[in-house]
Structure formats: C-alpha cells, structure tokens
Amino acid sequence: MITWVIGAGGLLGRALVRHAGQLYQPGPVPWHDPNQAQETLRLQARGLEAAAQGGPWRVMWAAGAATTSTPREIALKEVLPLQGLLQGLRSALPRGSGVLFLASSAGGVYAGAASPPFTTITPPAPLSPYGELKLAQEQAAVGALGDVLPLVMGRVSNLYGPGQNLDKLQGLISHLARASITRQPVNIFVPLDTTRDYILVDDAASAIVRCLNQKRAPGPYTEIIASGRGTTIGQLIRTMNEITKRKVPVALGTHASASAQAPDLRLTPSIPLSQITPLPVGMKAVHDDLLARLQRGPVH
C-alpha cells in the first residue's frame, strides 16, 4: 500500500510516517502561501495514480499551523490547501481502493460542548477560529469526496511527544519540560483544574494506521483518537516535578485565547489503542529528548 502523509514535518505527521510503510513523496509544499499550497497539492494529488500503480492507497492529512490563539482571518485560510488536495483527488481518483484520513481536533471541535466525556455523536461546538477551521475542513472533505471513498475524520485529543514545536502556544507538556530545564517560567493562562486528554503521538499514529486498515464502504466516518483519561494541568505539573525531582517554575497569567479553552475536554475514544503509554513515561521521554536537544543548541 502506498501512503501519502501531508504535513509530514509536524509532530503527528512524523509519527504517521514512522508507521505508514511505503510513501508517496511528491515534493515540498509552499505552506507560507495558502493559494500556492492549494495549487501545489492539487497537482500532487493528480500524481498519486501513477505512484499507486492500481494498488491500494491512503492519504493522511496532518498539516496545519493554526492554534486556538490564531486570528480568524489567518486560521480559515488553512482550508485552501486542503481544498487543493480534494480537488485533485476528485478529478483524478486513483483506480485502486483508497481512503482519506483527515486529522481534526477534538479540543477545537468540542470546546463549547456540554456534558463531557464527549463522543462521536456529541454535536460540534467550536469556540475559536481554530475550531471553526477544523469543522470547515471536515465539511469540505465530506462535500468533495464523501460519496466516492471512505473518509475518516479523526478528532484527535491533545497530542504530545518528543520533538514538538515550542514556538506554538500549545504543547503544555513540552513547555513544562523546557521550564524545568531552563528555569524560565511557563505561562499558564487557564485554571489548574482544566482537564484534557493527553495521548502520546506514536500511540495515536499507531491507532490511526490500524483504523485505516479496516475495510469500509465509501462515506464519511468520524472517529475520536484519545487515551480516554482526563488529566488536569495541576496533575501535569506535579508529574513533571516528580520526574525531574525539582519544582517546575510556573507563572499564572491571562491571554485572550483563554476564553476559547473549555474547562473539561474528557473524551471517549471510538477506536481502541494497541498501546497506551503511561503519562509519566511519555512525559519523561519528552523531558529527556528536550534536554538532549538543548544541550546541542537552541530549540524551537
């Protein structure tokens, strides 16, 4: 089976590549320009037919730079590159059996929903442009391809793991690890009892790949990829303290994006995980990786 991972340089994309097997790698995408990225992906999608050679194929969308703090006019432009991919696939669908996986965000889509833990039948209720973006991407995919191939919309919980981008206002576990090492306080903008579902990125990637190996009829399918365990920010801080044997410096403050943060985002996974890495084990891996990287030079 040939696999095309779009967004292969990101945290989830890199993990999907590790689990995917044979890859279709048509070249770089100019993400800095959404319109150029749209055209590039449209053309690259048309080349998947030759790469698949009539055999089975899968496309995994794991691209995106937006976070809950991204302004609406910037966030919603991220629909354009996906539309290019969808247009290309629709106009030149490879002959073999295929599936499209779209990485969405459980936190973005369910931020304003009531009565956690949330399930696949919980009505979407985004609170931020980021959540609106993810829902718009899901709707675009269903409209373009939902009638011609299996389309899996994976609403993923809070991913963490070694190598996360620290320039983004997300990835609290990585930021806690950096604060522990550098002694520069990490800024927390929400209450310490704010609850999230954290899943190690390789656990998520493994579950996604196994999910896509299931035979499905054409149509849209919504899945929740999560650990099923709720953890508060306070618990994360205490765990990092125990791992490092030192107190993580924390600064409590305010940020405009805090209004888009739900107090409780517990989730009920819809697909089983072949492995659930204990949170302290995963957090130690993040800390140890970051320590090694910082010893080599600045980390972003």
C-alpha positions in Angstrom: 0.0 0.0 0.0 1.3 3.5 -0.9 0.7 6.2 1.7 0.9 10.0 1.3 1.3 11.9 4.5 0.6 15.6 4.1 2.2 17.6 6.9 5.0 15.0 7.4 7.2 17.6 9.1 4.8 18.1 12.1 4.5 16.1 15.3 1.7 13.9 14.1 3.0 13.7 10.5 6.4 12.4 11.5 4.8 9.7 13.7 2.4 8.7 10.8 5.5 8.4 8.5 7.1 6.1 11.1 4.1 3.8 11.0 3.0 4.2 7.4 5.3 1.9 5.3 5.8 2.8 1.6 5.4 6.5 1.0 4.4 8.8 -1.9 6.6 11.8 -1.6 5.9 14.3 -4.4 7.9 17.2 -3.0 7.6 20.2 -0.8 4.5 22.4 -0.4 4.8 26.2 -0.1 2.8 26.4 3.1 3.7 30.1 3.5 1.3 30.9 0.7 -2.1 29.2 1.0 -3.0 29.8 -2.6 0.2 28.4 -3.9 -0.1 25.4 -1.5 -3.6 24.8 -2.8 -2.4 24.6 -6.4 0.6 22.5 -5.5 -1.4 20.0 -3.6 -4.0 19.8 -6.5 -1.2 18.9 -8.9 0.5 16.5 -6.5 -2.8 14.7 -5.9 -3.1 14.0 -9.6 0.3 12.2 -9.4 -0.9 9.7 -6.8 -2.5 7.5 -9.6 0.9 6.7 -11.1 2.5 6.1 -7.7 -0.2 3.7 -6.6 0.0 1.7 -9.8 -3.5 0.5 -9.4 -2.9 -0.9 -5.9 -4.3 0.3 -2.6 -3.5 3.7 -1.3 -4.2 6.1 1.6 -3.8 9.8 2.1 -3.3 11.2 5.6 -3.8 14.9 6.2 -1.8 16.0 9.2 -1.0 19.6 8.1 -1.7 22.9 9.8 -0.1 25.7 11.8 -3.1 27.3 13.4 -3.8 27.1 17.2 -6.5 28.4 19.4 -4.8 31.8 19.5 -4.7 32.2 15.7 -6.8 35.1 14.4 -9.8 34.0 12.3 -8.6 35.6 9.0 -5.4 33.6 9.2 -6.8 30.4 10.6 -9.6 29.9 8.0 -7.1 30.3 5.1 -5.8 26.8 6.0 -8.9 25.5 4.3 -7.4 26.4 0.9 -4.6 23.9 0.8 -6.9 21.1 1.8 -9.3 22.2 -1.0 -6.5 21.8 -3.5 -5.9 18.2 -2.3 -9.6 17.4 -2.5 -10.0 18.9 -6.0 -7.0 16.9 -7.2 -8.3 13.7 -5.8 -11.8 14.2 -7.1 -10.6 14.9 -10.6 -8.1 12.0 -10.8 -9.1 9.4 -8.2 -6.6 6.5 -8.3 -8.0 3.2 -9.5 -7.1 1.1 -6.5 -9.0 1.0 -3.2 -8.2 4.1 -1.2 -9.0 6.0 2.0 -8.5 9.6 3.1 -7.7 10.4 6.7 -8.2 14.0 7.9 -6.6 14.9 11.2 -9.1 17.1 13.1 -9.1 18.4 16.6 -11.3 17.1 19.3 -10.5 20.1 21.5 -11.3 22.6 18.8 -14.5 20.9 17.7 -15.9 20.2 21.1 -14.7 23.2 23.0 -18.2 24.6 23.6 -20.0 21.3 24.0 -21.7 20.3 27.2 -21.6 17.2 29.4 -18.1 15.5 28.9 -16.8 13.0 28.2 -17.5 13.7 24.6 -18.2 11.1 22.0 -18.6 10.9 18.2 -22.3 11.8 18.5 -21.6 14.9 20.5 -22.7 17.9 18.4 -19.7 20.1 17.4 -19.5 23.4 19.2 -16.3 25.3 18.4 -15.4 28.3 20.4 -12.4 29.6 18.4 -11.5 30.2 14.8 -9.2 27.2 15.2 -12.2 25.0 16.0 -14.2 26.6 13.2 -11.3 25.8 10.8 -11.3 22.1 11.8 -15.0 21.9 11.3 -14.8 23.7 8.0 -12.1 21.2 6.8 -14.2 18.3 7.8 -17.2 19.7 5.9 -15.1 20.4 2.8 -13.8 16.9 2.8 -17.3 15.4 3.1 -18.6 17.6 0.4 -15.8 16.8 -2.1 -15.2 13.1 -1.5 -17.7 11.7 0.9 -19.6 9.9 -1.8 -16.6 8.3 -3.6 -14.3 6.8 -1.0 -14.0 6.1 2.8 -13.3 9.4 4.5 -12.1 9.1 8.1 -12.3 12.3 10.1 -10.0 11.7 13.2 -10.8 14.1 16.0 -7.6 13.8 17.9 -7.1 14.7 21.6 -4.1 16.7 23.0 -1.0 15.2 21.3 2.4 15.3 23.0 5.7 13.7 22.3 9.4 14.4 21.7 10.2 17.0 19.0 7.1 19.2 19.4 7.3 22.7 18.0 7.9 25.0 21.0 7.2 28.2 19.0 3.5 27.5 19.1 1.2 28.4 22.0 0.4 24.8 22.6 2.1 21.6 23.8 2.0 22.2 27.5 3.9 19.1 28.4 6.9 20.2 26.2 6.7 23.7 27.7 6.7 22.3 31.2 9.8 20.2 30.3 11.6 23.2 29.0 10.7 25.3 32.0 12.1 22.6 34.3 15.3 22.5 32.3 15.9 26.2 31.7 14.2 27.5 34.9 12.3 30.1 32.8 8.7 30.0 34.0 6.0 28.6 31.8 2.9 30.8 31.4 -0.4 29.2 32.3 -3.5 31.1 31.2 -6.3 28.8 32.4 -7.2 27.3 35.8 -5.1 24.5 37.1 -8.1 22.2 37.2 -8.6 22.5 33.4 -8.8 18.9 32.2 -7.6 17.5 28.9 -7.0 14.1 27.3 -3.3 13.6 26.6 -2.1 11.0 24.2 1.5 10.2 23.1 1.8 10.9 19.4 3.1 7.4 18.5 0.2 5.8 20.3 -2.2 7.9 18.3 -0.4 7.3 15.0 -0.5 3.5 15.5 -4.2 3.7 16.2 -4.8 5.8 13.1 -2.9 3.4 10.8 -4.8 0.4 12.2 -8.1 2.3 11.8 -7.3 3.0 8.1 -6.6 -0.7 7.5 -10.2 -1.5 8.2 -12.3 -2.1 5.1 -15.0 0.5 4.8 -17.7 1.4 2.3 -17.5 4.9 0.7 -18.8 7.6 3.1 -17.7 9.8 6.0 -16.7 8.3 9.3 -16.0 10.3 12.5 -13.5 8.8 15.0 -12.1 10.0 18.3 -8.5 9.2 18.8 -7.7 9.7 22.5 -6.4 8.0 25.6 -9.8 8.1 27.4 -8.0 9.5 30.5 -8.7 13.0 31.8 -5.7 14.9 33.4 -5.7 18.3 34.9 -3.0 20.9 34.4 -2.2 20.7 38.1 -1.6 16.9 37.7 0.7 17.5 34.8 2.8 20.0 36.9 3.0 17.6 39.8 4.1 14.7 37.5 6.8 16.8 35.9 8.0 17.8 39.4 8.2 14.1 40.3 10.0 13.2 37.1 12.7 15.9 37.4 12.9 16.0 41.2 12.6 19.8 41.0 9.8 22.3 41.0 8.7 23.5 37.6 8.6 27.3 37.6 5.0 28.4 36.6 3.6 31.9 36.1 -0.2 32.3 36.1 -1.5 34.9 33.8 -4.1 35.9 31.3 -4.4 35.6 27.5 -7.1 36.4 25.0 -7.2 32.8 23.8 -8.2 31.6 27.3 -11.9 32.3 26.5 -11.8 29.6 23.9 -10.5 27.0 26.3 -13.1 24.6 27.7 -12.6 23.6 31.4 -13.2 19.9 30.7 -12.4 18.1 27.5 -12.6 14.5 28.5 -13.2 12.2 25.6 -14.5 8.7 24.9 -12.2 7.0 22.2 -14.1 5.4 19.4 -11.2 3.1 18.3 -9.1 1.0 20.7 -5.4 1.8 21.2 -3.0 -1.1 20.8 -0.9 0.7 23.4 -1.4 3.4 26.0 1.9 4.8 27.2 1.6 5.8 30.9 1.7 9.6 31.1 4.8 9.7 33.4 6.7 7.5 30.9 5.7 9.7 27.9 6.5 12.9 29.8 9.9 11.6 30.8 10.6 10.8 27.2 9.7 14.4 26.2 11.9 15.8 29.0 14.9 13.7 28.2 14.6 14.4 24.4 14.4 18.1 25.1 17.3 18.1 27.5 19.5 16.4 24.8 18.4 18.9 22.2 19.0 21.9 24.4 22.5 20.6 25.1 23.2 20.8 21.3 21.8 24.3 20.9 18.6 26.5 20.8 15.3 24.7 20.4 12.2 25.9 18.7 
